[in-house]
Amino acid sequence: MSKINNYTVWSNSSSFINLDDIDVSADESPVLRVLICSVYSLVCAAGLVGNLLVFFLLGSKHERKTSRMNFFVLNLALTDLQFVLTLPFWAVDTVLDFSWPFGGIMCKVVLSVTVLNMYASVFFLTAMSVTRYLSLTSALKRTDAQKPRTDKWTCAAIWILATVATLPTSIFSTVSNVSGENLCLLKFPGGQDWLAVYQIHKILVGFVVPISVVSVSYIKLLRVIRVRSMKTSNPERRSRVTKSVTIVVLSFFLCWMPNHAVTLWSVLVKLNVANWDRSYYVAHTYVFPLTVCLAHANSCLNPVLYCLMRPDFRTKLRLLIRRGRASDVYLSSEGVRWVLYPIPAVFGQ
């Protein structure tokens, strides 16, 4: 019997039927565990490289002042970096058949950091969509220069909101012995009802509200661009922005929707609205871990979508690669600017 399913048995009350009544065979799913561990390792490596690269490209004070979006992208990279740093712990937990070996304190810390940065990442993505729309409308109205910059206050508010949303996780996360195994999980004193409330809160605050705000913001942004393009006869720009917005919204939706869909199913089971049957067992045991991997993969996509897709940063990345090859590139003290000396090695290329 998998430890994921042991968690399900633990988190539900005695009103649910026993697993023995379900016609499924006990399966430790070693292939699934290896697959999940491999994905975690890959996401961790890619996330570290991508987000550290964002820090390198946007870390200068000059770049942070160049664009309002840069400050948000930098904070998003920080959240994603912290998020992927928790993956080695979950990879070890997965290899050990979901048996937590790091103790109670690390369980609380790792689970809290994971949830904190999940909320922060989603909140920053939401704030960036609103900022894009407001920046465009302000530029068209030529009012941006008259308004004080509130980027730092907005980011501080996002971190505070993410911390508040994480408090239940920090308080109720613990190591609990289930069927002779130590599992890192949430243990609410009210049982299944409070766990269901927690998961509903996660779905609403971590997905439904953000995806709604993101969708509305980008729809309004596209509407403004469409009107502007009609006046300036620039359909190419409208097509390029439309494609970019579509990729951003779809990546956000596709990475997080499966995880929240299975979580919603779990809520319905806990509230006795849906039955705990074979299909739920299969979904929770085999599908849910894969949805977690997909959600974690969003931390790899963010640096690509919000930084490396921009032409100016692709140019800087190419110059950075040339710097590694030529070994004669220096970083200007005035900002992020690369200068190549005409040495023979460069001339020979």
C-alpha positions as CSV (number, residue, x, y, z in Angstrom):
1,M,0.0,0.0,0.0
2,S,1.5,3.3,-1.0
3,K,2.2,6.0,1.6
4,I,0.2,8.5,-0.4
5,N,-2.8,6.3,0.2
6,N,-1.9,6.0,3.9
7,Y,-2.1,9.8,4.0
8,T,-5.6,9.6,2.5
9,V,-6.6,7.0,5.1
10,W,-5.2,9.2,7.9
11,S,-6.8,12.4,6.7
12,N,-10.3,11.0,6.4
13,S,-12.5,10.0,9.2
14,S,-14.0,6.6,10.0
15,S,-17.0,7.5,8.0
16,F,-15.1,6.4,4.9
17,I,-14.9,2.8,3.8
18,N,-11.7,0.9,4.5
19,L,-9.2,0.5,1.7
20,D,-9.5,-3.2,2.0
21,D,-13.1,-2.9,0.7
22,I,-11.8,-1.5,-2.6
23,D,-10.7,-3.9,-5.2
24,V,-7.2,-2.7,-5.7
25,S,-3.9,-4.4,-5.2
26,A,-1.2,-3.1,-2.9
27,D,1.4,-1.5,-5.0
28,E,4.5,0.5,-3.8
29,S,4.7,2.0,-7.3
30,P,8.6,2.1,-7.5
31,V,8.4,3.2,-11.2
32,L,6.2,6.1,-10.2
33,R,8.5,7.1,-7.4
34,V,11.6,7.0,-9.6
35,L,9.7,9.1,-12.2
36,I,8.6,11.7,-9.7
37,C,12.1,11.8,-8.2
38,S,13.6,12.3,-11.6
39,V,11.2,15.1,-12.5
40,Y,11.9,16.8,-9.2
41,S,15.7,16.6,-9.8
42,L,15.3,17.9,-13.4
43,V,13.0,20.8,-12.3
44,C,15.4,21.7,-9.4
45,A,18.4,21.8,-11.8
46,A,16.6,23.8,-14.5
47,G,14.9,26.1,-12.0
48,L,18.2,26.9,-10.3
49,V,19.9,27.7,-13.6
50,G,17.0,29.7,-15.0
51,N,16.3,31.8,-11.9
52,L,19.9,32.4,-11.1
53,L,20.3,33.6,-14.7
54,V,17.5,36.1,-14.1
55,F,19.3,37.3,-11.0
56,F,22.4,37.9,-13.0
57,L,20.6,39.7,-15.8
58,L,18.4,41.8,-13.5
59,G,20.5,42.1,-10.4
60,S,21.9,45.6,-11.1
61,K,20.3,48.7,-9.8
62,H,20.2,50.1,-13.3
63,E,18.1,47.2,-14.6
64,R,15.6,47.3,-11.7
65,K,15.0,51.0,-12.4
66,T,14.7,50.5,-16.2
67,S,11.2,48.8,-16.0
68,R,8.6,48.3,-13.3
69,M,8.2,44.7,-14.6
70,N,11.9,44.0,-13.9
71,F,11.4,44.4,-10.1
72,F,8.5,42.0,-10.1
73,V,10.4,39.5,-12.3
74,L,13.3,39.6,-9.8
75,N,10.9,38.9,-6.9
76,L,9.3,36.1,-8.9
77,A,12.7,34.6,-9.5
78,L,13.4,34.7,-5.8
79,T,10.2,32.9,-5.0
80,D,10.8,30.2,-7.7
81,L,14.4,29.8,-6.5
82,Q,13.3,29.1,-3.0
83,F,10.6,26.9,-4.3
84,V,12.9,24.6,-6.3
85,L,15.4,24.5,-3.3
86,T,12.7,22.4,-1.4
87,L,12.6,19.8,-4.1
88,P,15.6,17.8,-3.0
89,F,13.8,17.2,0.3
90,W,10.6,16.0,-1.5
91,A,12.7,13.9,-3.8
92,V,14.3,12.0,-0.9
93,D,10.8,11.7,0.7
94,T,9.5,10.2,-2.5
95,V,12.4,7.7,-2.9
96,L,11.8,6.5,0.6
97,D,8.2,5.7,-0.3
98,F,6.9,9.0,1.2
99,S,8.5,8.3,4.6
100,W,9.9,11.6,6.0
101,P,13.5,11.2,7.3
102,F,14.4,14.8,8.3
103,G,12.5,15.2,11.6
104,G,9.6,17.4,12.7
105,I,11.3,20.8,12.6
106,M,12.5,20.3,9.0
107,C,9.0,19.0,8.1
108,K,7.5,22.3,9.3
109,V,10.2,24.4,7.7
110,V,10.2,22.7,4.2
111,L,6.4,22.4,4.0
112,S,6.0,26.1,5.0
113,V,8.6,27.3,2.6
114,T,7.0,25.2,-0.2
115,V,3.5,26.7,0.4
116,L,4.8,30.2,1.1
117,N,6.6,30.4,-2.3
118,M,3.7,28.7,-4.1
119,Y,1.4,31.5,-3.0
120,A,4.1,34.2,-3.5
121,S,4.8,33.0,-7.0
122,V,1.1,33.0,-8.0
123,F,0.6,36.4,-6.4
124,F,3.5,37.9,-8.3
125,L,2.3,36.5,-11.6
126,T,-1.1,38.1,-10.8
127,A,0.5,41.4,-9.9
128,M,2.6,41.4,-13.1
129,S,-0.5,40.9,-15.2
130,V,-2.2,43.9,-13.6
131,T,1.0,46.0,-13.8
132,R,1.3,45.3,-17.5
133,Y,-2.2,46.6,-18.1
134,L,-1.8,49.6,-15.9
135,S,1.6,50.5,-17.4
136,L,0.1,50.4,-20.9
137,T,-2.9,52.5,-20.1
138,S,-0.6,55.0,-18.2
139,A,1.7,55.2,-21.1
140,L,-1.1,55.9,-23.5
141,K,-2.5,58.6,-21.2
142,R,1.0,59.9,-20.5
143,T,0.3,59.9,-16.7
144,D,3.0,57.4,-15.5
145,A,5.5,60.1,-14.7
146,Q,3.1,61.9,-12.4
147,K,2.5,58.8,-10.3
148,P,4.8,57.6,-7.5
149,R,6.4,54.2,-7.9
150,T,4.8,51.7,-5.6
151,D,6.6,48.6,-6.8
152,K,8.4,48.0,-3.5
153,W,5.2,48.4,-1.4
154,T,3.3,46.1,-3.7
155,C,6.0,43.4,-3.4
156,A,6.1,43.8,0.4
157,A,2.3,43.4,0.5
158,I,2.5,40.3,-1.7
159,W,5.1,38.7,0.7
160,I,2.9,39.6,3.7
161,L,-0.2,38.1,2.1
162,A,1.7,35.0,1.1
163,T,3.0,34.7,4.7
164,V,-0.6,35.0,6.1
165,A,-1.9,32.4,3.7
166,T,0.9,30.1,4.8
167,L,0.2,30.4,8.5
168,P,-2.2,27.3,8.7
169,T,0.6,25.2,7.1
170,S,3.2,26.5,9.5
171,I,0.9,25.8,12.5
172,F,-0.5,22.4,11.6
173,S,2.3,20.7,9.7
174,T,3.9,17.9,11.6
175,V,5.4,14.4,11.4
176,S,2.8,11.8,12.1
177,N,3.2,8.0,12.3
178,V,0.9,6.3,9.9
179,S,1.0,2.5,9.6
180,G,4.5,2.5,11.1
181,E,5.9,5.2,8.8
182,N,6.7,8.8,9.6
183,L,4.8,11.1,7.2
184,C,5.2,14.9,6.8
185,L,1.7,16.2,6.5
186,L,-1.0,18.5,7.9
187,K,-2.8,17.4,11.0
188,F,-5.8,19.6,11.9
189,P,-7.5,19.1,15.3
190,G,-10.9,19.3,13.6
191,G,-10.2,16.3,11.3
192,Q,-11.5,16.1,7.8
193,D,-13.7,19.2,7.8
194,W,-10.8,21.6,8.6
195,L,-8.6,19.9,6.1
196,A,-11.4,20.4,3.5
197,V,-11.6,24.1,4.4
198,Y,-7.8,24.4,4.1
199,Q,-7.9,22.8,0.6
200,I,-10.8,25.0,-0.5
201,H,-8.9,28.0,0.7
202,K,-5.8,26.8,-1.3
203,I,-7.9,26.4,-4.5
204,L,-9.6,29.8,-4.3
205,V,-6.7,31.9,-3.1
206,G,-4.0,30.0,-5.0
207,F,-5.8,29.4,-8.3
208,V,-9.4,30.6,-8.9
209,V,-8.9,34.2,-7.9
210,P,-5.4,34.7,-9.5
211,I,-6.4,33.1,-12.8
212,S,-9.5,35.2,-12.9
213,V,-7.5,38.4,-12.3
214,V,-4.8,37.4,-14.8
215,S,-7.4,36.5,-17.5
216,V,-9.3,39.8,-17.0
217,S,-6.1,41.9,-17.0
218,Y,-4.7,40.4,-20.2
219,I,-8.1,40.5,-22.0
220,K,-8.3,44.2,-21.2
221,L,-4.7,44.6,-22.3
222,L,-5.4,42.9,-25.6
223,R,-8.4,45.0,-26.1
224,V,-6.4,48.2,-25.7
225,I,-3.7,47.0,-28.0
226,R,-6.2,46.0,-30.6
227,V,-7.8,49.4,-30.6
228,R,-4.3,51.0,-30.7
229,S,-3.2,48.7,-33.6
230,M,-6.2,49.6,-35.6
231,K,-5.4,53.3,-35.3
232,T,-1.7,52.8,-36.1
233,S,-2.1,50.0,-38.7
234,N,0.3,47.7,-36.8
235,P,-1.3,44.2,-36.8
236,E,2.1,42.6,-36.4
237,R,2.6,44.0,-32.9
238,R,-0.9,43.0,-31.9
239,S,-0.3,39.4,-33.1
240,R,3.0,39.2,-31.2
241,V,1.5,40.5,-28.0
242,T,-1.5,38.2,-28.4
243,K,0.8,35.2,-28.8
244,S,2.8,36.2,-25.8
245,V,-0.2,36.7,-23.6
246,T,-1.7,33.4,-24.7
247,I,1.4,31.5,-23.8
248,V,1.6,33.1,-20.4
249,V,-2.0,32.4,-19.4
250,L,-2.0,28.9,-20.8
251,S,1.2,28.0,-19.0
252,F,-0.2,29.3,-15.7
253,F,-3.5,27.4,-16.2
254,L,-2.1,24.1,-17.5
255,C,0.6,23.9,-14.8
256,W,-1.7,24.5,-11.9
257,M,-5.2,23.4,-13.0
258,P,-4.6,19.5,-12.8
259,N,-3.3,19.8,-9.2
260,H,-6.2,21.9,-8.1
261,A,-8.7,19.7,-9.9
262,V,-7.5,16.6,-8.0
263,T,-7.4,18.6,-4.8
264,L,-11.1,19.6,-5.4
265,W,-12.0,16.0,-5.9
266,S,-10.3,15.2,-2.6
267,V,-12.4,17.9,-0.9
268,L,-15.6,16.5,-2.3
269,V,-14.6,13.1,-1.0
270,K,-13.9,14.5,2.5
271,L,-17.3,16.2,2.6
272,N,-19.0,13.0,1.5
273,V,-20.2,14.6,-1.7
274,A,-18.2,12.2,-3.9
275,N,-17.5,8.5,-3.2
276,W,-14.1,7.2,-2.2
277,D,-13.8,4.4,-4.7
278,R,-11.3,2.8,-7.1
279,S,-11.2,5.8,-9.4
280,Y,-10.4,8.2,-6.6
281,Y,-7.7,5.8,-5.3
282,V,-6.1,5.6,-8.7
283,A,-6.3,9.4,-9.2
284,H,-4.9,10.2,-5.7
285,T,-2.2,7.6,-5.8
286,Y,-0.9,7.8,-9.4
287,V,-2.2,11.0,-11.0
288,F,-1.9,13.5,-8.1
289,P,1.9,13.1,-7.7
290,L,2.3,13.8,-11.4
291,T,0.2,17.0,-11.1
292,V,2.5,18.1,-8.3
293,C,5.4,17.6,-10.7
294,L,3.6,19.7,-13.3
295,A,2.9,22.5,-10.8
296,H,6.6,22.5,-9.8
297,A,7.6,22.8,-13.4
298,N,6.0,26.2,-13.5
299,S,9.1,27.5,-11.6
300,C,11.2,26.5,-14.6
301,L,8.9,28.2,-17.1
302,N,8.6,31.5,-15.4
303,P,12.2,32.6,-16.1
304,V,11.7,31.7,-19.8
305,L,8.3,33.4,-20.1
306,Y,9.0,36.6,-18.2
307,C,12.7,37.2,-18.9
308,L,14.4,35.1,-21.6
309,M,11.5,35.6,-24.2
310,R,12.2,39.3,-24.2
311,P,14.5,40.3,-27.1
312,D,16.7,42.6,-24.9
313,F,17.5,39.8,-22.5
314,R,18.1,37.3,-25.2
315,T,20.7,39.7,-26.6
316,K,22.3,40.0,-23.1
317,L,22.3,36.2,-22.8
318,R,24.1,35.9,-26.2
319,L,26.7,38.4,-25.0
320,L,27.0,36.5,-21.8
321,I,27.8,33.3,-23.8
322,R,30.3,35.2,-25.9
323,R,31.9,36.4,-22.7
324,G,32.4,32.9,-21.6
325,R,34.0,32.0,-24.9
326,A,36.2,35.1,-25.4
327,S,37.0,35.7,-21.7
328,D,37.4,39.4,-22.5
329,V,34.0,40.9,-21.6
330,Y,33.5,43.1,-18.6
331,L,30.4,44.4,-16.9
332,S,30.1,48.2,-17.1
333,S,29.8,50.0,-13.8
334,E,27.1,52.2,-15.3
335,G,24.7,49.3,-15.8
336,V,24.4,46.0,-17.6
337,R,26.4,46.6,-20.8
338,W,29.0,44.3,-22.4
339,V,32.0,45.5,-24.4
340,L,34.1,43.2,-26.5
341,Y,37.8,43.9,-27.0
342,P,39.1,43.1,-30.5
343,I,41.5,40.3,-29.6
344,P,42.6,37.8,-32.2
345,A,40.4,35.0,-30.9
346,V,37.4,37.2,-31.5
347,F,38.5,38.3,-34.9
348,G,39.0,34.7,-35.9
349,Q,35.4,33.8,-35.4
